[in-house]
């Protein structure tokens, strides 16, 4: 790879992410108090920089946002999505979260993320046995990113069979719909 290609593939690029909907799984405990519905919102960050947030959805288990964010990423950025329950009187409560390695996604799709609906599982630690459990799915759209990925075969990807009707990335809990 030439020096110019190396700089181009590792520099900053714009990526548009639309946060669309959160689907709670049945039986997921979203709030310790049973008489109040949560006030959920999504907070996400790139490479642990300042987080961006959606609007708070008031009193719902099935929030819909349809909010678009344009962010700067590198091919090796880490995206961290967190679903939180907003509270006026106490600290907001983490409901679930997911970290995504952009390099694995880009490698699998040859550097092209164009209008891709990406669904991933949000996970939370079980308070009783510290095991991770799925609390729901977050549906997003990744768009506007094309990167020359000459060494896509150098990244190891864990191949696992798809268990959905959609086009599936080889990750346990991320699904892409084209």
C-alpha positions as CSV (number, residue, x, y, z in Angstrom):
1,X,0.0,0.0,0.0
2,X,1.4,3.4,-0.9
3,X,1.8,6.2,1.7
4,X,-1.1,8.1,0.1
5,X,-3.5,5.2,0.4
6,X,-2.5,4.6,4.0
7,X,-3.2,8.2,4.9
8,X,-6.5,8.2,3.0
9,X,-7.7,5.0,4.7
10,X,-6.7,6.0,8.2
11,X,-7.8,9.7,8.2
12,X,-11.1,11.2,9.3
13,X,-14.2,10.5,7.3
14,X,-17.9,11.6,7.7
15,X,-20.4,9.0,8.6
16,X,-24.1,9.7,8.9
17,X,-25.9,7.6,11.6
18,X,-29.7,7.8,11.9
19,X,-31.0,6.4,15.2
20,X,-34.4,5.1,14.4
21,X,-36.1,2.8,17.0
22,X,-35.5,0.7,20.1
23,X,-37.3,-2.6,20.4
24,X,-37.5,-3.9,24.0
25,X,-37.5,-7.7,24.4
26,X,-40.3,-9.2,26.4
27,X,-39.4,-9.5,30.0
28,X,-36.6,-7.0,30.0
29,X,-36.6,-4.9,33.2
30,X,-36.3,-1.3,32.1
31,X,-37.0,0.3,35.5
32,X,-37.0,-0.9,39.1
33,X,-40.3,0.9,39.8
34,X,-43.1,-0.9,38.1
35,X,-45.6,2.0,38.0
36,X,-43.6,4.4,35.9
37,X,-42.6,3.9,32.3
38,X,-39.1,4.8,31.3
39,X,-38.0,8.0,29.6
40,X,-35.4,6.5,27.3
41,X,-32.8,8.2,25.1
42,X,-29.7,7.1,23.2
43,X,-26.3,8.4,24.0
44,X,-23.4,7.5,21.7
45,X,-19.8,8.4,21.3
46,X,-17.0,7.8,18.9
47,X,-13.6,6.7,20.4
48,X,-14.7,7.8,23.9
49,X,-15.0,11.5,22.8
50,X,-17.9,13.8,23.8
51,X,-21.2,11.9,23.5
52,X,-24.1,12.8,21.3
53,X,-27.7,12.3,22.5
54,X,-31.2,11.8,21.0
55,X,-34.2,13.5,22.5
56,X,-35.8,11.9,25.5
57,X,-38.9,9.8,24.6
58,X,-41.4,10.3,27.4
59,X,-43.0,7.4,29.2
60,X,-42.6,4.6,26.7
61,X,-41.1,1.1,26.3
62,X,-40.9,1.4,22.5
63,X,-39.3,4.8,21.7
64,X,-38.9,6.0,18.1
65,X,-36.4,8.8,17.3
66,X,-35.5,9.1,13.6
67,X,-32.7,11.5,14.5
68,X,-29.7,11.8,12.2
69,X,-26.1,12.6,13.4
70,X,-23.1,13.3,11.2
71,X,-19.9,12.3,12.9
72,X,-16.2,12.1,12.1
73,X,-14.7,8.6,12.2
74,X,-11.6,6.7,11.2
75,X,-11.7,3.2,9.8
76,X,-10.6,2.0,13.3
77,X,-13.1,4.0,15.4
78,X,-15.1,2.4,18.2
79,X,-18.7,3.4,18.4
80,X,-20.4,3.1,21.8
81,X,-24.2,3.2,22.0
82,X,-25.9,3.5,25.4
83,X,-29.7,3.4,26.1
84,X,-30.5,5.4,29.2
85,X,-33.6,6.2,31.3
86,X,-33.8,9.9,32.0
87,X,-34.7,10.9,35.5
88,X,-35.4,14.5,36.7
89,X,-34.5,13.7,40.4
90,X,-31.6,11.2,40.2
91,X,-28.8,10.0,38.0
92,X,-30.0,8.6,34.6
93,X,-30.0,4.8,34.6
94,X,-28.2,2.7,32.0
95,X,-30.6,0.2,30.4
96,X,-28.3,-1.4,27.8
97,X,-25.3,-0.7,25.7
98,X,-23.3,-1.9,22.7
99,X,-19.7,-1.2,21.4
100,X,-19.0,-1.6,17.7
101,X,-15.7,-1.8,16.0
102,X,-16.1,0.1,12.7
103,X,-13.1,-1.7,11.2
104,X,-14.8,-5.0,11.4
105,X,-18.0,-3.7,9.8
106,X,-16.0,-1.9,7.0
107,X,-13.8,-5.0,6.4
108,X,-16.9,-7.2,5.9
109,X,-18.5,-4.7,3.5
110,X,-15.4,-3.7,1.6
111,X,-15.3,-0.2,3.0
112,X,-18.8,0.8,1.9
113,X,-21.6,1.8,4.4
114,X,-24.2,3.3,2.2
115,X,-27.8,3.5,3.4
116,X,-27.4,0.3,5.5
117,X,-29.9,-0.5,8.1
118,X,-27.9,-1.9,11.0
119,X,-29.7,-3.6,13.9
120,X,-27.7,-4.6,17.0
121,X,-28.4,-6.0,20.4
122,X,-28.2,-3.8,23.5
123,X,-26.9,-5.7,26.4
124,X,-27.0,-5.2,30.2
125,X,-25.2,-7.0,33.0
126,X,-27.5,-9.2,35.1
127,X,-27.2,-7.9,38.7
128,X,-27.6,-11.5,40.2
129,X,-24.8,-13.3,38.3
130,X,-22.9,-10.6,36.3
131,X,-23.9,-12.3,33.0
132,X,-24.7,-10.2,30.0
133,X,-28.3,-10.3,28.9
134,X,-30.1,-8.8,25.9
135,X,-32.5,-6.0,26.8
136,X,-33.5,-5.1,23.3
137,X,-32.5,-4.1,19.8
138,X,-31.5,-0.7,18.4
139,X,-32.2,-0.1,14.7
140,X,-29.9,2.5,13.0
141,X,-29.0,3.5,9.5
142,X,-25.3,4.0,8.5
143,X,-24.8,6.1,5.4
144,X,-22.2,8.1,3.4
145,X,-19.0,6.2,4.2
146,X,-16.8,4.8,1.5
147,X,-13.2,3.9,2.4
148,X,-10.6,2.1,0.3
149,X,-9.9,-1.0,2.4
150,X,-7.0,-2.7,0.5
151,X,-6.2,-5.1,3.5
152,X,-9.6,-6.3,4.3
153,X,-8.5,-9.9,4.6
154,X,-6.0,-9.0,7.3
155,X,-8.7,-8.5,10.0
156,X,-9.9,-11.6,11.6
157,X,-13.7,-12.0,11.6
158,X,-15.5,-14.6,13.6
159,X,-17.8,-16.4,11.0
160,X,-21.1,-17.5,12.5
161,X,-24.2,-18.5,10.7
162,X,-27.1,-16.1,10.3
163,X,-30.2,-16.7,12.3
164,X,-32.4,-14.1,10.6
165,X,-33.9,-13.4,7.2
166,X,-31.7,-10.4,6.7
167,X,-28.3,-10.1,5.3
168,X,-26.2,-10.9,8.3
169,X,-22.7,-9.7,9.3
170,X,-20.6,-12.4,10.9
171,X,-21.1,-11.1,14.4
172,X,-23.3,-12.6,17.1
173,X,-25.6,-9.6,17.6
174,X,-25.4,-7.2,14.6
175,X,-27.6,-7.6,11.6
176,X,-27.6,-5.5,8.4
177,X,-30.5,-5.1,6.1
178,X,-29.8,-3.9,2.5
